[in-house]
Amino acid sequence: MINKILAGVSTAILGVLIAAVPNFTPLQICELCQRMAMKCSWAAKAEFGVGVLILFLSILLIFSESRDVRLGVSAALGMVGILSTLIAKVLIGFCAGDCCSGCTCSPLTPPVMTGLGIAVAVIAFINVIYLLQKKNT
């Protein structure tokens, strides 16, 4: 009982942070990049969608009674956490303030988004391991 609440609430908080950091915080992308439709604006939109997906999966994890459902949702959360990391670094990427001369994007946005995605994946995969061991004992 406590593991699904702990894993669910922690990944839900991280999902909200993934959705909010590049869009609504001091680490958000600059207006110039938004107007010019630079890669960081598309990455911020993608991360918003991924963050909302993580939030919904976390809510499902909290309210699921079946161990098998929680195992599947935790595995999905781990994969979505990896997707969030890949969006921030490989698939789209954030510009870190070096895309053009007038860009004021924060250089901290890419590592923060990478860390949040990795944190979601680690928490989810730890929960998967816990649930697999729970079945075997």
C-alpha positions as CSV (number, residue, x, y, z in Angstrom):
1,M,0.0,0.0,0.0
2,I,2.7,2.5,1.0
3,N,4.8,1.8,-2.1
4,K,2.1,2.7,-4.6
5,I,1.4,5.9,-2.7
6,L,5.1,6.8,-2.5
7,A,5.9,5.9,-6.1
8,G,2.6,7.4,-7.4
9,V,2.9,10.8,-5.5
10,S,6.7,11.2,-6.3
11,T,6.2,10.5,-10.0
12,A,3.1,12.7,-10.1
13,I,5.2,15.6,-8.6
14,L,7.9,15.0,-11.1
15,G,5.4,14.9,-14.0
16,V,4.0,18.3,-13.0
17,L,7.6,19.6,-12.9
18,I,8.4,18.1,-16.3
19,A,5.3,19.8,-17.7
20,A,5.9,23.2,-15.9
21,V,9.6,23.8,-15.9
22,P,10.1,24.6,-19.6
23,N,6.8,26.5,-19.9
24,F,6.0,28.3,-16.7
25,T,9.1,28.8,-14.5
26,P,12.3,31.0,-14.6
27,L,13.8,28.2,-16.7
28,Q,11.2,28.6,-19.4
29,I,12.2,29.1,-23.0
30,C,12.4,32.7,-24.2
31,E,9.9,34.7,-26.3
32,L,12.2,34.9,-29.2
33,C,12.5,31.2,-29.5
34,Q,8.8,30.8,-29.2
35,R,8.1,33.4,-32.0
36,M,10.8,31.8,-34.2
37,A,9.5,28.3,-33.5
38,M,13.0,27.1,-32.6
39,K,13.6,23.5,-31.4
40,C,13.4,24.5,-27.8
41,S,9.8,25.7,-28.2
42,W,8.8,22.3,-29.7
43,A,10.7,20.5,-27.0
44,A,8.8,22.5,-24.3
45,K,5.5,21.5,-25.9
46,A,6.5,17.9,-26.1
47,E,7.7,17.9,-22.5
48,F,4.3,19.4,-21.5
49,G,2.5,16.5,-23.1
50,V,4.9,14.0,-21.5
51,G,4.5,15.6,-18.1
52,V,0.7,15.4,-18.3
53,L,1.0,11.7,-19.4
54,I,3.3,11.0,-16.4
55,L,0.7,12.7,-14.1
56,F,-2.1,10.6,-15.4
57,L,-0.2,7.4,-15.2
58,S,0.8,8.3,-11.6
59,I,-2.8,8.8,-10.7
60,L,-3.6,5.4,-12.2
61,L,-0.8,3.9,-10.2
62,I,-2.1,5.4,-6.9
63,F,-5.6,4.1,-7.4
64,S,-4.9,0.7,-8.9
65,E,-5.5,-2.3,-6.6
66,S,-4.1,-5.0,-8.8
67,R,-0.4,-5.7,-8.5
68,D,-0.2,-6.6,-12.2
69,V,-1.7,-3.3,-13.2
70,R,0.7,-1.4,-11.0
71,L,3.5,-3.4,-12.5
72,G,2.5,-2.5,-16.0
73,V,1.8,1.2,-15.2
74,S,5.2,1.4,-13.4
75,A,6.9,-0.1,-16.5
76,A,5.1,2.5,-18.7
77,L,6.2,5.3,-16.3
78,G,9.8,4.2,-16.6
79,M,9.6,4.2,-20.4
80,V,7.9,7.6,-20.5
81,G,10.6,8.9,-18.1
82,I,13.2,7.7,-20.6
83,L,11.2,9.4,-23.4
84,S,11.3,12.7,-21.5
85,T,15.1,12.4,-21.2
86,L,15.4,11.7,-24.9
87,I,13.2,14.6,-25.8
88,A,15.4,17.0,-23.7
89,K,18.7,15.7,-25.1
90,V,18.4,13.7,-28.3
91,L,15.1,13.7,-30.1
92,I,14.4,17.5,-30.0
93,G,16.6,19.2,-27.5
94,F,16.7,22.6,-25.8
95,C,18.9,25.3,-27.1
96,A,20.5,26.4,-23.8
97,G,20.6,30.0,-24.9
98,D,23.0,29.5,-27.8
99,C,20.7,29.2,-30.8
100,C,20.8,32.9,-31.8
101,S,22.2,36.2,-30.7
102,G,19.0,37.4,-29.0
103,C,18.1,34.1,-27.2
104,T,17.7,34.4,-23.4
105,C,16.9,30.7,-22.7
106,S,18.4,29.4,-19.6
107,P,21.4,27.0,-20.0
108,L,20.1,25.1,-17.0
109,T,16.9,23.9,-18.7
110,P,18.5,20.9,-20.6
111,P,20.2,19.3,-17.5
112,V,17.2,20.0,-15.3
113,M,14.8,18.3,-17.7
114,T,17.2,15.4,-18.2
115,G,17.4,15.0,-14.4
116,L,13.7,15.0,-14.0
117,G,13.2,12.4,-16.7
118,I,15.9,10.2,-15.2
119,A,14.3,10.5,-11.8
120,V,10.9,9.4,-13.1
121,A,12.5,6.4,-14.8
122,V,14.6,5.4,-11.7
123,I,11.6,5.6,-9.3
124,A,9.4,3.7,-11.7
125,F,11.9,0.9,-12.4
126,I,12.6,0.6,-8.6
127,N,8.9,0.1,-8.2
128,V,8.9,-2.6,-11.0
129,I,11.7,-4.5,-9.2
130,Y,9.8,-4.2,-5.9
131,L,6.6,-5.5,-7.4
132,L,8.4,-8.4,-9.1
133,Q,10.1,-9.4,-5.9
134,K,6.8,-9.2,-4.1
135,K,5.3,-11.8,-6.4
136,N,8.1,-14.2,-6.0
137,T,8.0,-14.2,-2.2
